[in-house]
Amino acid sequence: MKHIFTFVCAVLLAAAQVTVAVEHCDSLGTLCYDDLGCTPVLGSDGCPSSYDCSQFSTAPDSCSFHGNVFNSGERILGTSGCNTHCICGGNGTTICPIVDCYHGPKINKECYNTYKLHGCCSTGEKCPPFGGLSTCTVDGETYREGEYFRPEGTCKACVCGTGFTGAFVEPFCETIKCDVELKANKIAENCAPAYRKNTDALCCPSYYVCQSESTVVSEVPSGVTTGKFSFKR
């Protein structure tokens, strides 16, 4: 089953806008297409106006993820830190356990959780005294060594560490992984990725809006404003 997506993404109360200058093309809300390996179709302004995902397909009794094929019952490798135990259910479906990162109340309120890049939950904690620890100041907030943070208006996940100079690059930051192919059955059903309005950047889909083939949607539940979008096979 092959698809060409003709609209970038469905968004809650705000559609991703493409700017005129090529160097300022809107790259937020497009991670889902990058994740699928889709080819951008450029408009007259040099920015992507749609994405060609015709290479995407699903197969019975298997799952595809980043070019690798996993049989039903096999663990899917190469996912983000919070999806490391997903199992292929076949036909583009996956079974992923719910990850609970709750660590309980802290005895010492001055202690804080520490993280590692590419991970999921906290890997430890640091408590006073904090002498000698590195700090990172981003968006007016100061983070201590090992603290997790998300720079405003980006799709980056970061962990403060020694040597951070403000650039959101490895080994301090990484682009968020959406693992869109774990929802391959939704894509195969012509469902469009949708985003919640309370996020400051359109990174990974919050859920999917499904429709019948070739249907033009101008109004959908829960206050989703999409303009018009459609899918073609």
N, C-alpha and C positions, 0 to 999 in steps of 0.2 A: 504494500500500500504506500503510494508516494504522494507527497504534498508540496505545493508551493504556497507559502504564506504571503499574502498580498497586503497585509497591514502589520506594522511592526509589533504593537502590543496593545491589549485592552488595558485601560487605566481607570482607577477610581477617581472620578471628579476632575481628572486632569490628564490630557493626552501628552505623550512625549513629543516635543516639538523639535523639528529639524531646522537648524540655523543656516544662514546663507553662506558664511565663511567655512571653507572646507576644514580648516584647522579647529573650528569650533563645532563640528558636527556633533549632534547629541549622541553620546555613547551610553547613556543611562537608559535602562529598559531594553537593552539589546543583548544582555548576557545570555539570555535563554537561547538566542540564535547562534551566538558564538559557541555555546556549550554543545549545540547540535552539529556544529561544523557547517552551518549554512553559508551560502555565498551571498554577500550584499549586492543588491541591484541598485546602482547609483542613479540619482535623479539629475536634473539639469544643473543643480547647484553643487554637484560632486559628492553629496551626502547620500547615505542609503535611504531609498524610498520604500524598499521592500526587501525581503530575503528569500532566496531560492533554496528550499530545503528538499528538493526532489530526490536527494540521495538517501533521505531518511526512510526506513522501512521497518516493519516488525515481522517476526517469523514465529510459527507455532513451536511450542516447547523450548523456546530459547529467549534470551535477552541480549541486546546489544548495548555496549557502554564504551564510548570513546574508541570505537573501532574494534573492540574485542567482543567476542560472542561467548555467552555463558549459557550452559544448558539448565533446564529446569531443575531446581534443587541446589544449584551451585551458588557459592558466595560470590557476589559481584565485587571485583577489585578495582582500585583506582578512584574510589569515591572520596568525598570530603570527610573530615574527621568525625562528624556526627552521623555518618551513614556507612560506617565501616563494617556493619554486620547485616547488610541487606542481602536477601536471598532471591534468586530468580524464580518467579512463579510461572514463567512461560507466557507466550502471547503478549509480550511487552509489559507484563505485570510484575511487580516486585513486592516483597514482604520485608518491611523494615521495622525493627523494634523501636519503641518510643524511648528516647534518651532523656533521663531525668538527671540534671546536674545540680540538684539541691544538696547543699552540704550541711544544712542545719544551722542553728544559731551559734554565733561566735562567743566564746567565753570572754575574750578580750576584744572589745569593740574597735580597737585601733588596728587590729590585724586586717590584712586584706588577702584575697585569693590571687594566686599567680597562675599564669597560663603559658603555653608554648605555641608558637606559630604552627599551623597545620593541624592543631589538636581540636578538641571539642570542649570538654569540661575542664575545670580547674585541676591543675596538677599538684598544687600545694598551697601554702600560705606563708606570708612573712609578717612578723610581729616586731614591735619596737625592741631595741633602738634601730632606727633606720639610717644611721650614719654610714656614709660611703656608698649608698645606693644611687644609681643613676635616675634621672627624671626626664620626662618628655613633656613639653608644653605644646598642646595642639588645640586649636579653636578656643583659646582662652582658658583651657583646663590643664592642670598639671598632673601627670601620671607617674607613679613610681615604677621602678624596674620590675618587670614581670606582669604589670597590669595590662589588661585588654582594653582596647579602645577602637572606635569607629570614627574616622575623620568625616566631618559633615560634608554632605553632597557628593560622596564617593561610594564606590562599591568595593572598598578596601577593609580588610580586617587586620588589626595591628596589635603587637605586643611591645611595650616599651622595653628598651634594652640599652646597654652601653654602646655609644657610638651613633645613636640616632641624631640626625641633623635636620629633620623636618621633611625629608623625602620619603614618600610612602612606597618604599621598595624593600625587597629582601635584604637582610634577613629579619626585618622588622614588620613588614606588611606583605600581604598577598591579596590578589583579587579574589573576591568571594566566589566559591564554587556553587553553582545552582543545582548540579546533578539532575538536570531536566530529564535526561533519558530514563530516570527512575519512574517517571510518569509517562512513559512512552505510550501507554494505552490511551491516555487523554489526548495526546497529540494525534494518534491514529484515528481518534474519533472526531477530528477537526475542532478540538477545543482550543480556545485562545487564552494565553496567560493573562492574568489580571493582577493588579497591584492595589494595595490599600493606601488611602490618601494620607495617612499619618506618617508615612515614611518620607524622609528627606531626599532619598535617591531611589530611583526605580532599579532595583537590583534583581533579586530573584522573585518569581511569581508567588503571590500569596495563595492563589488558587486558580482554577481554570473555569472559563465560561464556555459551555458547550452549546452547539447549535447543529441543525441539520445541514447537509451539504448545500453550498451555494446560497444559503440564507443570508440576507443582509440584516444586521441587528442595529436598531437605532435606540432601543430601550431595553435594559435588562434589569433584574432585581438588585436590591441593596445599593441603589444610587450609583451604579457603574455607568459612567459616561464614556463612550468609546468612539463616537463618531460612527463611521461605517467601516466594517471590516468583513472580509469573506475569505474563504479558503477554496483552492482549486486542486484537483488531483491531476 
